[in-house]
Amino acid sequence: MHRDPLGGHLFCFRGRRGNLLKVIWHDGQGACLFTKRLERGRFIWPSPADGVVTISSAQLGYLLSGIDWRHPQETWRPTSVG
C-alpha cells in the first residue's frame, strides 16, 4: 500500500460480503483494530484505481455509519417542537 503505518494513516478493509468493516491504525503505542458489522445492508465501498483510495474524514464518518458517502442525503428535521 506504500503508506507508513506509523504515520497516522487509517487502513480500512471490507469483508467479502460487504457487511463487515475493519479499521487498523497505530496510536503511538501499538496497533489498534476497530470492527463494525452492519445488521442490514452493505458498506458502500469506493472502487480503487491503484489498490489505494484516499477519502476525507467526513466520508469516513459516512462509511462507518453505513451512509452512501458518494451521495449523502440531508435528513429531515422538524422545524418546531411540540
ABEGO torsion letter per residue (X at the ends): XGBBAAAGBBBBBBBAAGABBBBBBBAGAEBBBBBBBBABEBBBBBBBAAGBBBBBAAAAAAAAAGBBAABBBBBBBBABBX
